[in-house]
Amino acid sequence: MESLSRRDLLRLAALGAAIPAAGALAGPAAALPRANRGITSLKALGKSVDGTLLLPGNAAFAAKAQPWDTYADFGPPAGVLQAKNAGDVAKGISFARTTRTPLAARSGGHNYAGYSTTPGLLISVGTMRYVRVNAKKRLVTVGAGAQLGNIYNALAAHGLMISAGTCPTVGVAGNVLGGGFGLSSRKYGLLADNLVSARLVLADGRVVVASAKRNPDLYWALRGGGGGNFGIATQFTFRAQPVGPLAAFKFQYPWAQGRAAFDAWQQMISTMSANLTTASALLNNAPGTTNPDAMGVQVYGLYHGTAADLAAQLQPLIAAAGPPPMQTLKDMSFMEQVFFFGNCSDLTSCQNAPVGDAKPLDYYVKSTYAQNPYPSQAVETLFGAVEQWPGTSQNCMIESFSYGGYVNSIAPNATAFPHRDQLFCTQAAAFFGPTDSPAVRQAAVDWLTALNSSMTPYNSGGAYINYIDGNQTNWEQAYYGANLPRLKKVKRKYDPTNLFAFEQAIPT
């Protein structure tokens, strides 16, 4: 019989079919902790935890059940366990195993492929948002549900920072477990490169710590192995760095200058200072048009140094593409640049206060890597595709991020994150609105698929797991490369019954 995909299983569950949890298909269950045995109903689970169990009909259920990216929403879940601590997580895991209920974990809910949603039990660590800074040791310990914006704000008060993503609403767990690239990565590495230790609840309910000295194989796997594969994380400790002077820039080019700007950007990556991390973005805000007013190219980045020095670094770009008609280039504090790149003015506007939950978006993403600058024919293919955007009520974007520097100084097998020899990483995105018909949405998805195929000869074949794509072909190799066999070994050791299974989970 042909095996069922995760989507098939979820559809069956939504129709009320009796299906076993993924872990029950893999072999005999490991012994459950004695204290957690006997929880066989959601009602009993809700009474046993320190946190809150939300069920359909509860006023807060809909908001907490919905992911940040609604494109791949496999819910609504049967219940949302807002775990207060590791003990709550262990009880939720044990309930799922005992009752053979599908299970998913969520930090910020930004999983592009919907793997932080489920029709079963959703265990949310989003209420674990504490941030504890040890300024003397330059360490920060955070709950797995802490959002990057809140971590940045707490560290900035001590003149410290971590190198992580630019979106303030991203949950720290998913970010670090997939690598965690950001605009300081060429200077200080990925967030995973600065992980000191992690606390994890395993499939059998045990709480373990992973670090260089404790469970080092698990520690290796957690630094780029992707979220949801080995257990549910509840806490992380990171090395922090002193902030120092910072300068940020955004150059906005009209379409007529766009090709030259993009080519100059990719050519400068290999020679620019490791203090500078940059990105380019190709945009089309209108369907199927070559109207130059609807399209544009943006080049932006963060520099660890002064604005005067940054201006000197950008001279090759300006010489090749010309002065940008619209530009920002100035010195900024750490939090000023957080808001600048987060397109918000403060944490309230970034994170939809009071509870810090992100406003949902609806979009589909594919990612690629390039080891070398694109030749002219590849640049023309890329720009030609943007000009032929079929359109939705929103826009399309092709955004690329410079690698090198600290990121590429680490061996591909030193952590589970293998992409240490790339020039840049690209995410191509199609955004949707509530008025877009299924046909319009499908045309946009087909456009992305065709774009990805047309660029295949110029890309390295890799993909970034934090831009996870449910339709990614050869995803095991694309995400993990030569690190896959070692990741499988760690998976078999810490999740032998494959309880933490989803369509693109590390296979056992």
DOMIPA-696944 format. One record per residue (C-alpha): chain; x, y, z. Coordinates in Angstrom, 2 decimals. Layout:
BEGIN
unit; u; v; w
A; X; Y; Z;
...
This chain:
BEGIN
unit; u; v; w
A; 0.00; 0.00; 0.00;
A; 1.27; 3.48; -0.83;
A; 2.26; 5.37; 2.32;
A; 0.10; 8.27; 3.41;
A; 1.58; 11.74; 3.57;
A; 1.11; 13.98; 6.59;
A; -1.51; 15.95; 4.70;
A; -3.42; 12.70; 3.97;
A; -3.31; 11.78; 7.66;
A; -4.52; 15.22; 8.67;
A; -7.42; 15.08; 6.25;
A; -8.43; 11.69; 7.64;
A; -8.23; 13.05; 11.17;
A; -10.37; 16.04; 10.25;
A; -13.02; 13.61; 8.94;
A; -13.01; 11.72; 12.22;
A; -11.11; 8.67; 11.02;
A; -9.31; 6.65; 13.70;
A; -5.59; 6.97; 12.97;
A; -2.62; 6.21; 15.19;
A; -0.10; 8.88; 16.04;
A; 2.97; 8.87; 13.85;
A; 5.08; 7.45; 16.67;
A; 2.74; 4.48; 17.08;
A; 3.52; 3.37; 13.52;
A; 7.24; 3.12; 14.17;
A; 7.43; 0.44; 16.83;
A; 6.73; -0.29; 20.50;
A; 6.27; 2.73; 22.73;
A; 8.92; 3.60; 25.26;
A; 7.91; 3.57; 28.90;
A; 6.05; 6.68; 30.00;
A; 7.02; 8.53; 33.18;
A; 4.96; 7.08; 36.03;
A; 3.67; 10.50; 37.11;
A; 2.21; 11.14; 33.64;
A; 0.40; 7.83; 33.15;
A; -3.36; 7.74; 33.18;
A; -4.01; 11.05; 31.37;
A; -6.34; 9.79; 28.68;
A; -8.62; 12.76; 27.97;
A; -8.15; 16.42; 27.14;
A; -10.23; 17.32; 30.18;
A; -7.89; 15.37; 32.46;
A; -4.86; 16.88; 30.75;
A; -6.21; 20.37; 31.29;
A; -6.65; 19.75; 35.00;
A; -3.16; 18.29; 35.41;
A; -1.05; 21.12; 33.98;
A; 0.15; 24.41; 35.42;
A; -0.53; 26.16; 32.13;
A; -3.78; 26.41; 30.21;
A; -5.52; 24.02; 27.85;
A; -7.68; 25.85; 25.30;
A; -10.47; 23.96; 23.56;
A; -12.73; 24.94; 20.65;
A; -15.35; 27.37; 21.92;
A; -12.95; 29.11; 24.28;
A; -12.74; 32.82; 23.51;
A; -8.95; 32.69; 23.07;
A; -8.85; 29.42; 21.14;
A; -9.09; 30.74; 17.57;
A; -6.27; 33.24; 17.97;
A; -3.96; 30.75; 19.68;
A; -4.76; 27.93; 17.24;
A; -3.93; 29.99; 14.14;
A; -0.34; 30.01; 12.88;
A; 1.50; 33.16; 11.84;
A; 1.66; 32.02; 8.19;
A; -1.83; 30.84; 7.30;
A; -0.91; 29.43; 3.87;
A; -0.43; 25.92; 5.29;
A; -2.81; 25.73; 8.23;
A; -3.65; 22.09; 8.99;
A; -5.77; 22.93; 12.03;
A; -7.81; 23.70; 13.90;
A; -6.36; 21.48; 16.62;
A; -8.42; 19.49; 19.08;
A; -6.76; 21.50; 21.82;
A; -3.99; 24.01; 22.42;
A; -1.83; 23.33; 25.47;
A; -0.23; 26.60; 26.53;
A; 2.58; 25.03; 28.48;
A; 3.94; 26.95; 31.44;
A; 6.98; 24.75; 32.03;
A; 8.76; 21.59; 30.96;
A; 6.48; 19.48; 33.14;
A; 3.45; 20.65; 31.17;
A; 5.20; 19.78; 27.93;
A; 6.01; 16.29; 29.25;
A; 2.38; 15.74; 30.21;
A; 1.21; 16.86; 26.79;
A; 3.65; 14.53; 25.07;
A; 2.61; 11.60; 27.26;
A; -1.07; 12.30; 26.58;
A; -0.42; 12.28; 22.84;
A; 1.43; 8.98; 23.04;
A; -1.08; 7.31; 25.33;
A; -4.10; 8.31; 23.26;
A; -2.38; 8.16; 19.88;
A; -3.28; 11.77; 19.20;
A; -1.42; 13.66; 16.47;
A; 1.01; 16.14; 18.00;
A; 2.73; 19.36; 16.98;
A; 4.83; 21.92; 18.82;
A; 4.82; 25.68; 18.30;
A; 7.00; 28.57; 19.38;
A; 6.19; 31.56; 17.14;
A; 4.09; 29.72; 14.55;
A; 6.15; 30.95; 11.58;
A; 6.65; 27.49; 10.04;
A; 6.07; 28.08; 6.33;
A; 4.94; 24.51; 5.64;
A; 2.43; 24.36; 8.49;
A; 4.30; 21.80; 10.56;
A; 3.49; 23.76; 13.73;
A; -0.20; 23.04; 13.19;
A; -2.16; 19.84; 13.69;
A; -5.73; 18.56; 14.02;
A; -4.57; 16.85; 17.23;
A; -2.84; 18.38; 20.26;
A; -0.86; 21.55; 19.70;
A; 1.71; 22.15; 22.44;
A; 2.59; 25.83; 22.49;
A; 5.65; 27.05; 24.35;
A; 4.69; 30.61; 23.41;
A; 3.93; 31.56; 27.01;
A; 7.51; 30.72; 28.04;
A; 8.78; 34.19; 27.11;
A; 11.17; 35.00; 29.90;
A; 14.53; 36.58; 29.10;
A; 17.33; 36.51; 31.73;
A; 20.49; 38.41; 30.95;
A; 23.80; 37.71; 32.69;
A; 25.67; 40.79; 31.51;
A; 28.88; 39.91; 33.35;
A; 29.22; 36.56; 31.58;
A; 27.60; 37.83; 28.38;
A; 24.99; 35.11; 28.45;
A; 21.24; 35.23; 27.93;
A; 18.82; 32.47; 28.95;
A; 15.39; 32.53; 27.33;
A; 12.19; 30.55; 27.33;
A; 11.55; 28.72; 24.07;
A; 8.59; 30.96; 23.30;
A; 10.46; 34.24; 23.59;
A; 10.22; 36.36; 20.47;
A; 13.34; 37.84; 18.96;
A; 12.17; 41.42; 19.47;
A; 11.79; 40.94; 23.21;
A; 15.18; 39.24; 23.49;
A; 16.83; 42.05; 21.56;
A; 15.20; 44.67; 23.77;
A; 16.34; 42.99; 27.00;
A; 19.91; 42.59; 25.76;
A; 20.14; 46.13; 24.39;
A; 19.55; 47.50; 27.87;
A; 22.93; 45.96; 28.79;
A; 24.72; 46.99; 25.60;
A; 24.57; 43.41; 24.29;
A; 23.09; 41.60; 21.30;
A; 22.68; 38.20; 19.67;
A; 22.93; 37.46; 15.97;
A; 19.52; 36.23; 14.82;
A; 16.66; 37.00; 12.44;
A; 15.28; 40.41; 11.46;
A; 11.59; 39.69; 12.11;
A; 10.79; 40.71; 15.72;
A; 7.86; 38.30; 16.00;
A; 9.81; 35.15; 15.20;
A; 9.96; 32.64; 18.04;
A; 13.50; 31.90; 19.17;
A; 13.08; 28.11; 19.13;
A; 12.36; 27.69; 15.45;
A; 14.94; 30.29; 14.53;
A; 17.89; 28.70; 16.33;
A; 16.99; 25.08; 15.59;
A; 17.08; 25.78; 11.86;
A; 20.28; 27.82; 12.03;
A; 19.11; 31.38; 12.60;
A; 20.54; 33.71; 9.96;
A; 20.38; 37.48; 10.46;
A; 21.99; 40.76; 9.47;
A; 24.87; 40.26; 11.93;
A; 25.66; 36.72; 10.79;
A; 28.72; 37.58; 8.72;
A; 30.10; 39.27; 11.86;
A; 28.99; 36.91; 14.65;
A; 27.65; 33.81; 12.94;
A; 24.25; 32.17; 13.02;
A; 22.18; 32.08; 16.20;
A; 22.91; 28.32; 16.28;
A; 26.64; 29.10; 16.30;
A; 26.12; 31.01; 19.56;
A; 23.98; 28.39; 21.31;
A; 25.53; 27.36; 24.63;
A; 22.88; 24.91; 25.79;
A; 19.28; 23.83; 25.25;
A; 16.71; 22.13; 27.46;
A; 14.55; 19.58; 25.68;
A; 11.62; 17.32; 26.57;
A; 12.03; 13.97; 24.83;
A; 9.38; 11.58; 23.54;
A; 9.52; 9.51; 26.73;
A; 8.91; 12.59; 28.92;
A; 12.49; 12.99; 30.14;
A; 13.92; 16.51; 30.33;
A; 17.51; 16.67; 29.12;
A; 20.12; 19.39; 28.62;
A; 22.18; 19.46; 25.44;
A; 25.52; 21.27; 25.43;
A; 29.11; 20.71; 24.37;
A; 29.61; 18.48; 27.44;
A; 26.12; 17.04; 28.06;
A; 24.53; 15.00; 25.27;
A; 26.93; 16.51; 22.72;
A; 25.43; 14.52; 19.83;
A; 22.04; 16.11; 20.49;
A; 23.70; 19.51; 20.90;
A; 25.28; 19.09; 17.46;
A; 21.92; 18.16; 15.91;
A; 19.99; 21.03; 17.48;
A; 22.26; 23.56; 15.78;
A; 20.63; 23.46; 12.35;
A; 18.73; 20.16; 12.44;
A; 15.36; 21.91; 12.33;
A; 12.54; 22.29; 14.83;
A; 10.29; 19.48; 16.00;
A; 12.59; 16.58; 15.15;
A; 14.08; 15.39; 18.46;
A; 11.76; 16.71; 21.16;
A; 10.20; 19.95; 22.33;
A; 12.61; 22.63; 23.47;
A; 11.71; 24.70; 26.53;
A; 14.82; 26.82; 27.16;
A; 18.00; 28.08; 25.47;
A; 21.17; 29.84; 26.64;
A; 23.16; 31.92; 24.13;
A; 26.43; 33.78; 24.06;
A; 25.81; 37.51; 23.68;
A; 28.08; 40.04; 22.01;
A; 28.82; 43.70; 22.75;
A; 26.91; 45.94; 20.37;
A; 29.45; 48.60; 19.40;
A; 28.73; 51.20; 16.71;
A; 26.18; 50.21; 14.05;
A; 25.09; 51.69; 10.75;
A; 22.24; 50.56; 8.50;
A; 21.30; 51.30; 4.92;
A; 18.46; 50.80; 2.41;
A; 18.88; 51.73; -1.25;
A; 15.75; 51.74; -3.40;
A; 16.38; 51.46; -7.15;
A; 13.83; 51.80; -9.95;
A; 13.47; 48.82; -12.26;
A; 15.59; 50.42; -14.94;
A; 18.60; 50.32; -12.60;
A; 17.61; 47.05; -10.97;
A; 19.67; 44.59; -12.99;
A; 22.83; 46.60; -12.48;
A; 22.10; 46.99; -8.76;
A; 21.49; 43.27; -8.23;
A; 24.60; 42.27; -10.18;
A; 26.75; 44.77; -8.30;
A; 25.34; 43.50; -5.00;
A; 26.18; 39.85; -5.71;
A; 29.63; 40.70; -7.03;
A; 30.60; 42.64; -3.90;
A; 29.73; 39.87; -1.41;
A; 33.00; 37.98; -1.66;
A; 35.14; 41.07; -1.14;
A; 33.16; 43.13; 1.37;
A; 34.07; 43.27; 5.06;
A; 32.78; 40.56; 7.39;
A; 31.40; 43.45; 9.46;
A; 28.79; 43.97; 6.73;
A; 25.83; 41.69; 6.00;
A; 23.63; 42.67; 3.06;
A; 20.54; 41.60; 1.15;
A; 18.75; 42.38; -2.10;
A; 15.02; 42.25; -2.82;
A; 13.25; 42.22; -6.19;
A; 9.62; 43.35; -5.92;
A; 6.56; 43.45; -8.17;
A; 3.42; 44.96; -6.69;
A; 1.17; 44.50; -9.72;
A; 0.07; 41.42; -11.72;
A; 1.59; 40.53; -15.08;
A; 2.96; 43.98; -15.80;
A; 6.18; 45.60; -16.89;
A; 5.05; 48.90; -15.43;
A; 8.27; 50.23; -13.88;
A; 6.31; 52.01; -11.18;
A; 5.11; 48.64; -9.86;
A; 8.55; 47.09; -9.67;
A; 11.78; 47.89; -7.94;
A; 14.99; 46.55; -6.41;
A; 16.10; 47.19; -2.87;
A; 19.58; 46.61; -1.46;
A; 19.98; 46.88; 2.30;
A; 22.18; 45.77; 5.16;
A; 23.73; 46.25; 8.58;
A; 27.31; 47.28; 9.26;
A; 29.25; 46.91; 12.51;
A; 30.98; 50.27; 12.33;
A; 30.16; 53.87; 11.47;
A; 28.01; 55.28; 8.68;
A; 31.06; 56.97; 7.18;
A; 32.87; 53.64; 6.90;
A; 29.74; 51.95; 5.57;
A; 29.43; 54.57; 2.82;
A; 32.94; 53.68; 1.69;
A; 32.03; 49.97; 1.65;
A; 29.11; 50.67; -0.67;
A; 31.00; 52.64; -3.30;
A; 31.34; 49.65; -5.68;
A; 27.55; 49.25; -5.65;
A; 26.93; 52.92; -6.34;
A; 29.60; 53.03; -9.04;
A; 28.02; 50.11; -10.89;
A; 24.31; 50.89; -10.47;
A; 24.37; 54.64; -9.97;
A; 23.13; 56.61; -6.96;
A; 19.82; 55.26; -5.64;
A; 16.97; 57.79; -6.00;
A; 15.71; 56.80; -2.55;
A; 18.15; 55.92; 0.20;
A; 18.75; 55.72; 3.93;
A; 22.25; 55.39; 5.35;
A; 22.92; 56.38; 8.94;
A; 24.27; 55.41; 12.34;
A; 21.74; 53.60; 14.53;
A; 21.45; 52.10; 17.97;
A; 20.81; 48.38; 18.16;
A; 17.06; 48.76; 18.74;
A; 16.77; 51.48; 16.09;
A; 18.05; 49.03; 13.48;
A; 15.71; 46.31; 14.82;
A; 12.74; 48.57; 14.17;
A; 14.21; 49.83; 10.89;
A; 14.47; 46.36; 9.39;
A; 11.32; 45.14; 11.14;
A; 9.33; 47.96; 9.49;
A; 7.89; 49.10; 12.80;
A; 8.47; 51.89; 15.29;
A; 8.49; 50.05; 18.64;
A; 7.79; 46.63; 20.12;
A; 4.07; 47.38; 20.31;
A; 3.77; 48.02; 16.60;
A; 6.13; 45.12; 15.82;
A; 4.37; 42.52; 17.90;
A; 0.72; 43.49; 18.24;
A; 0.65; 44.13; 22.03;
A; -0.41; 43.33; 24.67;
A; 0.42; 39.64; 24.38;
A; 3.04; 39.85; 21.66;
A; 1.20; 37.64; 19.17;
A; 2.01; 38.27; 15.53;
A; -0.62; 39.34; 13.03;
A; -1.04; 36.43; 10.58;
A; 0.17; 36.63; 7.00;
A; -0.60; 34.37; 4.05;
A; 2.23; 33.49; 1.70;
A; 4.16; 30.66; 0.02;
A; 7.97; 30.51; -0.13;
A; 10.65; 28.54; -1.93;
A; 14.35; 28.84; -1.07;
A; 17.62; 28.21; -2.89;
A; 21.37; 28.68; -2.44;
A; 23.99; 29.96; -4.87;
A; 27.72; 29.33; -4.50;
A; 28.75; 31.81; -7.19;
A; 27.41; 35.05; -8.67;
A; 24.73; 34.51; -11.28;
A; 25.92; 34.98; -14.87;
A; 24.12; 37.54; -17.01;
A; 21.67; 35.01; -18.47;
A; 20.65; 33.94; -14.96;
A; 20.11; 37.55; -13.89;
A; 17.94; 38.05; -16.99;
A; 15.94; 34.90; -16.16;
A; 15.38; 36.14; -12.62;
A; 14.27; 39.62; -13.65;
A; 12.18; 38.30; -16.52;
A; 10.26; 36.09; -14.11;
A; 9.48; 39.05; -11.85;
A; 8.17; 40.95; -14.87;
A; 5.84; 38.02; -15.59;
A; 4.43; 37.78; -12.05;
A; 0.82; 36.58; -12.62;
A; -0.33; 38.57; -9.65;
A; -2.43; 38.26; -6.52;
A; -4.04; 41.00; -4.49;
A; -0.62; 41.36; -2.83;
A; 2.90; 41.14; -4.27;
A; 5.84; 38.90; -5.03;
A; 9.35; 39.23; -3.63;
A; 12.68; 37.55; -4.37;
A; 14.97; 38.27; -1.43;
A; 18.59; 37.15; -1.22;
A; 20.99; 37.29; 1.78;
A; 24.78; 37.41; 1.71;
A; 26.69; 34.56; 3.33;
A; 30.43; 34.39; 3.95;
A; 32.35; 35.85; 6.87;
A; 31.78; 34.00; 10.14;
A; 29.06; 31.79; 8.62;
A; 31.45; 30.25; 6.11;
A; 34.39; 30.04; 8.51;
A; 32.85; 27.00; 10.23;
A; 33.15; 23.50; 8.76;
A; 29.92; 22.13; 7.20;
A; 29.93; 19.17; 9.62;
A; 30.80; 21.13; 12.78;
A; 27.08; 21.73; 13.34;
A; 24.03; 20.23; 11.68;
A; 23.75; 23.36; 9.50;
A; 25.60; 22.36; 6.31;
A; 25.46; 25.49; 4.13;
A; 28.89; 26.87; 4.97;
A; 30.23; 27.35; 1.42;
A; 27.48; 29.45; -0.14;
A; 27.57; 32.98; -1.53;
A; 23.94; 33.82; -0.84;
A; 20.59; 32.31; 0.13;
A; 17.35; 33.29; -1.62;
A; 13.72; 33.08; -0.58;
A; 11.15; 33.73; -3.30;
A; 7.70; 34.52; -1.94;
A; 4.17; 34.94; -3.27;
A; 1.83; 36.82; -0.94;
A; -1.93; 36.33; -0.86;
A; -4.97; 38.24; 0.35;
A; -8.44; 37.13; 1.47;
A; -10.00; 38.02; -1.89;
A; -7.66; 35.83; -3.95;
A; -9.47; 32.93; -5.58;
A; -8.06; 29.38; -5.61;
A; -7.17; 29.85; -9.29;
A; -5.25; 33.06; -8.57;
A; -3.42; 31.42; -5.68;
A; -2.52; 28.37; -7.76;
A; -1.22; 30.54; -10.60;
A; 1.12; 32.27; -8.13;
A; 2.33; 28.93; -6.73;
A; 2.91; 27.65; -10.28;
A; 4.88; 30.82; -11.03;
A; 7.15; 30.16; -8.05;
A; 7.64; 26.53; -9.06;
A; 8.57; 27.54; -12.61;
A; 10.94; 30.21; -11.33;
A; 12.66; 27.69; -9.08;
A; 13.02; 25.25; -11.97;
A; 14.41; 27.86; -14.35;
A; 17.09; 28.87; -11.81;
A; 18.15; 25.29; -11.00;
A; 21.20; 25.31; -13.34;
A; 22.60; 28.33; -11.48;
A; 21.94; 27.19; -7.89;
A; 23.77; 24.71; -5.67;
A; 20.80; 22.47; -4.92;
A; 20.50; 23.39; -1.24;
A; 17.56; 24.92; 0.62;
A; 17.26; 26.64; 4.01;
A; 15.15; 24.64; 6.46;
A; 13.92; 27.82; 8.17;
A; 12.27; 28.61; 4.82;
A; 10.80; 25.12; 4.87;
A; 8.71; 24.19; 1.83;
A; 6.21; 21.35; 1.89;
A; 6.74; 20.86; -1.86;
A; 10.55; 20.88; -1.74;
A; 11.96; 18.07; -3.90;
A; 14.81; 15.98; -2.51;
A; 14.34; 17.88; 0.74;
A; 16.55; 15.63; 2.88;
A; 19.63; 16.48; 0.83;
A; 18.54; 20.07; 0.18;
A; 18.23; 20.89; 3.89;
A; 20.97; 18.71; 5.39;
A; 23.40; 17.59; 2.70;
A; 26.13; 15.27; 3.99;
A; 24.95; 15.76; 7.60;
A; 21.79; 13.69; 7.02;
A; 23.17; 10.25; 8.07;
A; 24.43; 11.65; 11.38;
A; 21.10; 13.40; 11.98;
A; 19.27; 10.12; 11.38;
A; 21.47; 8.46; 13.99;
A; 20.66; 11.16; 16.56;
A; 16.98; 10.91; 15.70;
A; 16.94; 7.14; 16.30;
A; 18.68; 7.60; 19.65;
A; 16.48; 10.34; 21.12;
A; 13.15; 9.60; 19.39;
A; 13.32; 5.85; 18.67;
A; 9.58; 5.47; 18.11;
A; 9.40; 8.50; 15.80;
A; 6.80; 10.31; 17.90;
A; 7.92; 13.67; 16.53;
A; 7.01; 12.88; 12.94;
A; 5.77; 15.11; 10.18;
A; 6.02; 15.14; 6.41;
A; 9.58; 16.52; 6.34;
A; 10.80; 15.27; 9.70;
A; 14.24; 13.69; 9.83;
A; 13.53; 10.05; 8.94;
A; 14.53; 7.17; 11.17;
